[in-house]
Amino acid sequence: MKCPFCGAPDTQVIDSRVSEDGESIRRRRRCAACSKRFTTYETAELRMPQVVKQNGTREEFERDKVRVSFMRALHKRPVPTERVEEAIDRILQKVLGLGERELSSRQIGEMVMEELYRLDKVAYIRFASVYRSFEDVNDFRDAIRDLGEQTS
C-alpha cells in the first residue's frame, strides 16, 4: 500500500483488527520511508450481476426492485416484514452464489416465485398471474389446481 503522506510504495502493517460487525478489517500501517502512521480498512467487494431484461437491455441488480415485487404480491397479506427480508436475503445469496456476470430477469422472477410459494400461496398466485401473463380465468384455475397438487 502506498503511503498517503510521501507516496512511498513500502508500508508495513503494525496492527490488524476485525471490526465490531465483522464486515471489515482495520489495519494500522507505518511508512518505511517517512515513518508516518495511517489506517486502512479492508472489506469484501461483492459485485451483483447485471440483469438482462426480456427486451435485451441490461441494468444493475437492485434489491429494492425485488422488495417492491414482494410488497405488491403481499399487499394486505399477513406476512411479517422480517420473513420477507429473509426471503429477499435468500434470493441475494442465490444470485451471488451463481457467480454469473449476467442473470436474466426470468431467473430472478422464478426465485421470487419460489420464495412467495413458501411465504404465502395467495401472494404466489398474484405474482404468477402478472409474471406469467395470465390471459383468462382458466389460467388462474390451472395455477390454483397445480398449487393444490403440489401441497398434497
MODELLER restraints for C-alpha pairs under 7 A, 6 or more apart:
rsr = mdl.restraints
at = mdl.atoms
rsr.add(forms.Gaussian(group=physical.xy_distance, feature=features.Distance(at['CA:1:A'], at['CA:9:A']), mean=6.13, stdev=0.5))
rsr.add(forms.Gaussian(group=physical.xy_distance, feature=features.Distance(at['CA:1:A'], at['CA:10:A']), mean=6.77, stdev=0.5))
rsr.add(forms.Gaussian(group=physical.xy_distance, feature=features.Distance(at['CA:1:A'], at['CA:11:A']), mean=6.11, stdev=0.5))
rsr.add(forms.Gaussian(group=physical.xy_distance, feature=features.Distance(at['CA:2:A'], at['CA:8:A']), mean=5.61, stdev=0.5))
rsr.add(forms.Gaussian(group=physical.xy_distance, feature=features.Distance(at['CA:2:A'], at['CA:9:A']), mean=4.32, stdev=0.5))
rsr.add(forms.Gaussian(group=physical.xy_distance, feature=features.Distance(at['CA:2:A'], at['CA:10:A']), mean=6.47, stdev=0.5))
rsr.add(forms.Gaussian(group=physical.xy_distance, feature=features.Distance(at['CA:2:A'], at['CA:11:A']), mean=6.75, stdev=0.5))
rsr.add(forms.Gaussian(group=physical.xy_distance, feature=features.Distance(at['CA:3:A'], at['CA:9:A']), mean=6.37, stdev=0.5))
rsr.add(forms.Gaussian(group=physical.xy_distance, feature=features.Distance(at['CA:3:A'], at['CA:11:A']), mean=6.61, stdev=0.5))
rsr.add(forms.Gaussian(group=physical.xy_distance, feature=features.Distance(at['CA:3:A'], at['CA:31:A']), mean=6.00, stdev=0.5))
rsr.add(forms.Gaussian(group=physical.xy_distance, feature=features.Distance(at['CA:6:A'], at['CA:34:A']), mean=6.88, stdev=0.5))
rsr.add(forms.Gaussian(group=physical.xy_distance, feature=features.Distance(at['CA:8:A'], at['CA:33:A']), mean=6.45, stdev=0.5))
rsr.add(forms.Gaussian(group=physical.xy_distance, feature=features.Distance(at['CA:10:A'], at['CA:31:A']), mean=6.39, stdev=0.5))
rsr.add(forms.Gaussian(group=physical.xy_distance, feature=features.Distance(at['CA:10:A'], at['CA:32:A']), mean=5.86, stdev=0.5))
rsr.add(forms.Gaussian(group=physical.xy_distance, feature=features.Distance(at['CA:11:A'], at['CA:29:A']), mean=6.31, stdev=0.5))
rsr.add(forms.Gaussian(group=physical.xy_distance, feature=features.Distance(at['CA:11:A'], at['CA:30:A']), mean=5.50, stdev=0.5))
rsr.add(forms.Gaussian(group=physical.xy_distance, feature=features.Distance(at['CA:11:A'], at['CA:31:A']), mean=4.36, stdev=0.5))
rsr.add(forms.Gaussian(group=physical.xy_distance, feature=features.Distance(at['CA:11:A'], at['CA:32:A']), mean=5.48, stdev=0.5))
rsr.add(forms.Gaussian(group=physical.xy_distance, feature=features.Distance(at['CA:12:A'], at['CA:29:A']), mean=5.34, stdev=0.5))
rsr.add(forms.Gaussian(group=physical.xy_distance, feature=features.Distance(at['CA:12:A'], at['CA:30:A']), mean=5.27, stdev=0.5))
rsr.add(forms.Gaussian(group=physical.xy_distance, feature=features.Distance(at['CA:12:A'], at['CA:31:A']), mean=6.40, stdev=0.5))
rsr.add(forms.Gaussian(group=physical.xy_distance, feature=features.Distance(at['CA:12:A'], at['CA:32:A']), mean=6.94, stdev=0.5))
rsr.add(forms.Gaussian(group=physical.xy_distance, feature=features.Distance(at['CA:13:A'], at['CA:27:A']), mean=6.49, stdev=0.5))
rsr.add(forms.Gaussian(group=physical.xy_distance, feature=features.Distance(at['CA:13:A'], at['CA:28:A']), mean=5.87, stdev=0.5))
rsr.add(forms.Gaussian(group=physical.xy_distance, feature=features.Distance(at['CA:13:A'], at['CA:29:A']), mean=4.43, stdev=0.5))
rsr.add(forms.Gaussian(group=physical.xy_distance, feature=features.Distance(at['CA:13:A'], at['CA:30:A']), mean=6.57, stdev=0.5))
rsr.add(forms.Gaussian(group=physical.xy_distance, feature=features.Distance(at['CA:14:A'], at['CA:28:A']), mean=5.44, stdev=0.5))
rsr.add(forms.Gaussian(group=physical.xy_distance, feature=features.Distance(at['CA:14:A'], at['CA:29:A']), mean=5.35, stdev=0.5))
rsr.add(forms.Gaussian(group=physical.xy_distance, feature=features.Distance(at['CA:14:A'], at['CA:30:A']), mean=6.72, stdev=0.5))
rsr.add(forms.Gaussian(group=physical.xy_distance, feature=features.Distance(at['CA:15:A'], at['CA:27:A']), mean=5.67, stdev=0.5))
rsr.add(forms.Gaussian(group=physical.xy_distance, feature=features.Distance(at['CA:15:A'], at['CA:28:A']), mean=5.11, stdev=0.5))
rsr.add(forms.Gaussian(group=physical.xy_distance, feature=features.Distance(at['CA:16:A'], at['CA:25:A']), mean=6.64, stdev=0.5))
rsr.add(forms.Gaussian(group=physical.xy_distance, feature=features.Distance(at['CA:16:A'], at['CA:26:A']), mean=5.65, stdev=0.5))
rsr.add(forms.Gaussian(group=physical.xy_distance, feature=features.Distance(at['CA:16:A'], at['CA:27:A']), mean=4.45, stdev=0.5))
rsr.add(forms.Gaussian(group=physical.xy_distance, feature=features.Distance(at['CA:16:A'], at['CA:28:A']), mean=6.48, stdev=0.5))
rsr.add(forms.Gaussian(group=physical.xy_distance, feature=features.Distance(at['CA:17:A'], at['CA:25:A']), mean=5.58, stdev=0.5))
rsr.add(forms.Gaussian(group=physical.xy_distance, feature=features.Distance(at['CA:17:A'], at['CA:26:A']), mean=5.22, stdev=0.5))
rsr.add(forms.Gaussian(group=physical.xy_distance, feature=features.Distance(at['CA:17:A'], at['CA:27:A']), mean=6.54, stdev=0.5))
rsr.add(forms.Gaussian(group=physical.xy_distance, feature=features.Distance(at['CA:18:A'], at['CA:24:A']), mean=6.03, stdev=0.5))
rsr.add(forms.Gaussian(group=physical.xy_distance, feature=features.Distance(at['CA:18:A'], at['CA:25:A']), mean=4.44, stdev=0.5))
rsr.add(forms.Gaussian(group=physical.xy_distance, feature=features.Distance(at['CA:18:A'], at['CA:26:A']), mean=6.19, stdev=0.5))
rsr.add(forms.Gaussian(group=physical.xy_distance, feature=features.Distance(at['CA:19:A'], at['CA:25:A']), mean=5.74, stdev=0.5))
rsr.add(forms.Gaussian(group=physical.xy_distance, feature=features.Distance(at['CA:19:A'], at['CA:26:A']), mean=6.60, stdev=0.5))
rsr.add(forms.Gaussian(group=physical.xy_distance, feature=features.Distance(at['CA:23:A'], at['CA:43:A']), mean=6.46, stdev=0.5))
rsr.add(forms.Gaussian(group=physical.xy_distance, feature=features.Distance(at['CA:24:A'], at['CA:41:A']), mean=6.51, stdev=0.5))
rsr.add(forms.Gaussian(group=physical.xy_distance, feature=features.Distance(at['CA:24:A'], at['CA:42:A']), mean=5.44, stdev=0.5))
rsr.add(forms.Gaussian(group=physical.xy_distance, feature=features.Distance(at['CA:24:A'], at['CA:43:A']), mean=4.63, stdev=0.5))
rsr.add(forms.Gaussian(group=physical.xy_distance, feature=features.Distance(at['CA:25:A'], at['CA:41:A']), mean=5.56, stdev=0.5))
rsr.add(forms.Gaussian(group=physical.xy_distance, feature=features.Distance(at['CA:25:A'], at['CA:42:A']), mean=5.07, stdev=0.5))
rsr.add(forms.Gaussian(group=physical.xy_distance, feature=features.Distance(at['CA:25:A'], at['CA:43:A']), mean=6.69, stdev=0.5))
rsr.add(forms.Gaussian(group=physical.xy_distance, feature=features.Distance(at['CA:26:A'], at['CA:39:A']), mean=6.90, stdev=0.5))
rsr.add(forms.Gaussian(group=physical.xy_distance, feature=features.Distance(at['CA:26:A'], at['CA:40:A']), mean=5.93, stdev=0.5))
rsr.add(forms.Gaussian(group=physical.xy_distance, feature=features.Distance(at['CA:26:A'], at['CA:41:A']), mean=4.65, stdev=0.5))
rsr.add(forms.Gaussian(group=physical.xy_distance, feature=features.Distance(at['CA:26:A'], at['CA:42:A']), mean=6.56, stdev=0.5))
rsr.add(forms.Gaussian(group=physical.xy_distance, feature=features.Distance(at['CA:27:A'], at['CA:39:A']), mean=5.59, stdev=0.5))
rsr.add(forms.Gaussian(group=physical.xy_distance, feature=features.Distance(at['CA:27:A'], at['CA:40:A']), mean=5.21, stdev=0.5))
rsr.add(forms.Gaussian(group=physical.xy_distance, feature=features.Distance(at['CA:27:A'], at['CA:41:A']), mean=6.14, stdev=0.5))
rsr.add(forms.Gaussian(group=physical.xy_distance, feature=features.Distance(at['CA:28:A'], at['CA:37:A']), mean=6.98, stdev=0.5))
rsr.add(forms.Gaussian(group=physical.xy_distance, feature=features.Distance(at['CA:28:A'], at['CA:38:A']), mean=5.89, stdev=0.5))
rsr.add(forms.Gaussian(group=physical.xy_distance, feature=features.Distance(at['CA:28:A'], at['CA:39:A']), mean=4.59, stdev=0.5))
rsr.add(forms.Gaussian(group=physical.xy_distance, feature=features.Distance(at['CA:28:A'], at['CA:40:A']), mean=6.57, stdev=0.5))
rsr.add(forms.Gaussian(group=physical.xy_distance, feature=features.Distance(at['CA:29:A'], at['CA:37:A']), mean=5.51, stdev=0.5))
rsr.add(forms.Gaussian(group=physical.xy_distance, feature=features.Distance(at['CA:29:A'], at['CA:38:A']), mean=5.40, stdev=0.5))
rsr.add(forms.Gaussian(group=physical.xy_distance, feature=features.Distance(at['CA:29:A'], at['CA:39:A']), mean=6.03, stdev=0.5))
rsr.add(forms.Gaussian(group=physical.xy_distance, feature=features.Distance(at['CA:30:A'], at['CA:36:A']), mean=5.65, stdev=0.5))
rsr.add(forms.Gaussian(group=physical.xy_distance, feature=features.Distance(at['CA:30:A'], at['CA:37:A']), mean=4.40, stdev=0.5))
rsr.add(forms.Gaussian(group=physical.xy_distance, feature=features.Distance(at['CA:30:A'], at['CA:38:A']), mean=6.55, stdev=0.5))
rsr.add(forms.Gaussian(group=physical.xy_distance, feature=features.Distance(at['CA:31:A'], at['CA:37:A']), mean=6.45, stdev=0.5))
rsr.add(forms.Gaussian(group=physical.xy_distance, feature=features.Distance(at['CA:48:A'], at['CA:61:A']), mean=6.17, stdev=0.5))
rsr.add(forms.Gaussian(group=physical.xy_distance, feature=features.Distance(at['CA:48:A'], at['CA:96:A']), mean=6.61, stdev=0.5))
rsr.add(forms.Gaussian(group=physical.xy_distance, feature=features.Distance(at['CA:49:A'], at['CA:60:A']), mean=6.98, stdev=0.5))
rsr.add(forms.Gaussian(group=physical.xy_distance, feature=features.Distance(at['CA:49:A'], at['CA:61:A']), mean=6.29, stdev=0.5))
rsr.add(forms.Gaussian(group=physical.xy_distance, feature=features.Distance(at['CA:49:A'], at['CA:100:A']), mean=6.23, stdev=0.5))
rsr.add(forms.Gaussian(group=physical.xy_distance, feature=features.Distance(at['CA:49:A'], at['CA:101:A']), mean=4.56, stdev=0.5))
rsr.add(forms.Gaussian(group=physical.xy_distance, feature=features.Distance(at['CA:49:A'], at['CA:102:A']), mean=4.88, stdev=0.5))
rsr.add(forms.Gaussian(group=physical.xy_distance, feature=features.Distance(at['CA:49:A'], at['CA:103:A']), mean=6.31, stdev=0.5))
rsr.add(forms.Gaussian(group=physical.xy_distance, feature=features.Distance(at['CA:50:A'], at['CA:58:A']), mean=6.13, stdev=0.5))
rsr.add(forms.Gaussian(group=physical.xy_distance, feature=features.Distance(at['CA:50:A'], at['CA:59:A']), mean=5.57, stdev=0.5))
rsr.add(forms.Gaussian(group=physical.xy_distance, feature=features.Distance(at['CA:50:A'], at['CA:60:A']), mean=4.93, stdev=0.5))
rsr.add(forms.Gaussian(group=physical.xy_distance, feature=features.Distance(at['CA:50:A'], at['CA:61:A']), mean=5.79, stdev=0.5))
rsr.add(forms.Gaussian(group=physical.xy_distance, feature=features.Distance(at['CA:50:A'], at['CA:101:A']), mean=6.20, stdev=0.5))
rsr.add(forms.Gaussian(group=physical.xy_distance, feature=features.Distance(at['CA:50:A'], at['CA:102:A']), mean=4.63, stdev=0.5))
rsr.add(forms.Gaussian(group=physical.xy_distance, feature=features.Distance(at['CA:50:A'], at['CA:103:A']), mean=6.21, stdev=0.5))
rsr.add(forms.Gaussian(group=physical.xy_distance, feature=features.Distance(at['CA:51:A'], at['CA:58:A']), mean=5.43, stdev=0.5))
rsr.add(forms.Gaussian(group=physical.xy_distance, feature=features.Distance(at['CA:51:A'], at['CA:59:A']), mean=5.34, stdev=0.5))
rsr.add(forms.Gaussian(group=physical.xy_distance, feature=features.Distance(at['CA:51:A'], at['CA:60:A']), mean=6.03, stdev=0.5))
rsr.add(forms.Gaussian(group=physical.xy_distance, feature=features.Distance(at['CA:51:A'], at['CA:61:A']), mean=5.74, stdev=0.5))
rsr.add(forms.Gaussian(group=physical.xy_distance, feature=features.Distance(at['CA:51:A'], at['CA:102:A']), mean=5.81, stdev=0.5))
rsr.add(forms.Gaussian(group=physical.xy_distance, feature=features.Distance(at['CA:51:A'], at['CA:103:A']), mean=5.04, stdev=0.5))
rsr.add(forms.Gaussian(group=physical.xy_distance, feature=features.Distance(at['CA:51:A'], at['CA:104:A']), mean=5.50, stdev=0.5))
rsr.add(forms.Gaussian(group=physical.xy_distance, feature=features.Distance(at['CA:51:A'], at['CA:105:A']), mean=5.85, stdev=0.5))
rsr.add(forms.Gaussian(group=physical.xy_distance, feature=features.Distance(at['CA:52:A'], at['CA:58:A']), mean=4.60, stdev=0.5))
rsr.add(forms.Gaussian(group=physical.xy_distance, feature=features.Distance(at['CA:52:A'], at['CA:59:A']), mean=6.84, stdev=0.5))
rsr.add(forms.Gaussian(group=physical.xy_distance, feature=features.Distance(at['CA:52:A'], at['CA:102:A']), mean=6.64, stdev=0.5))
rsr.add(forms.Gaussian(group=physical.xy_distance, feature=features.Distance(at['CA:52:A'], at['CA:103:A']), mean=5.97, stdev=0.5))
rsr.add(forms.Gaussian(group=physical.xy_distance, feature=features.Distance(at['CA:52:A'], at['CA:104:A']), mean=4.63, stdev=0.5))
rsr.add(forms.Gaussian(group=physical.xy_distance, feature=features.Distance(at['CA:52:A'], at['CA:105:A']), mean=5.84, stdev=0.5))
rsr.add(forms.Gaussian(group=physical.xy_distance, feature=features.Distance(at['CA:53:A'], at['CA:104:A']), mean=6.19, stdev=0.5))
rsr.add(forms.Gaussian(group=physical.xy_distance, feature=features.Distance(at['CA:53:A'], at['CA:105:A']), mean=5.28, stdev=0.5))
rsr.add(forms.Gaussian(group=physical.xy_distance, feature=features.Distance(at['CA:54:A'], at['CA:105:A']), mean=6.93, stdev=0.5))
rsr.add(forms.Gaussian(group=physical.xy_distance, feature=features.Distance(at['CA:67:A'], at['CA:88:A']), mean=6.97, stdev=0.5))
rsr.add(forms.Gaussian(group=physical.xy_distance, feature=features.Distance(at['CA:73:A'], at['CA:123:A']), mean=4.69, stdev=0.5))
rsr.add(forms.Gaussian(group=physical.xy_distance, feature=features.Distance(at['CA:73:A'], at['CA:126:A']), mean=5.65, stdev=0.5))
rsr.add(forms.Gaussian(group=physical.xy_distance, feature=features.Distance(at['CA:73:A'], at['CA:127:A']), mean=5.46, stdev=0.5))
rsr.add(forms.Gaussian(group=physical.xy_distance, feature=features.Distance(at['CA:74:A'], at['CA:123:A']), mean=5.15, stdev=0.5))
rsr.add(forms.Gaussian(group=physical.xy_distance, feature=features.Distance(at['CA:87:A'], at['CA:115:A']), mean=6.01, stdev=0.5))
rsr.add(forms.Gaussian(group=physical.xy_distance, feature=features.Distance(at['CA:91:A'], at['CA:111:A']), mean=6.40, stdev=0.5))
rsr.add(forms.Gaussian(group=physical.xy_distance, feature=features.Distance(at['CA:113:A'], at['CA:124:A']), mean=6.10, stdev=0.5))
rsr.add(forms.Gaussian(group=physical.xy_distance, feature=features.Distance(at['CA:113:A'], at['CA:128:A']), mean=6.99, stdev=0.5))
rsr.add(forms.Gaussian(group=physical.xy_distance, feature=features.Distance(at['CA:116:A'], at['CA:123:A']), mean=6.32, stdev=0.5))
rsr.add(forms.Gaussian(group=physical.xy_distance, feature=features.Distance(at['CA:116:A'], at['CA:124:A']), mean=4.96, stdev=0.5))
rsr.add(forms.Gaussian(group=physical.xy_distance, feature=features.Distance(at['CA:117:A'], at['CA:124:A']), mean=5.18, stdev=0.5))
rsr.add(forms.Gaussian(group=physical.xy_distance, feature=features.Distance(at['CA:134:A'], at['CA:140:A']), mean=6.98, stdev=0.5))
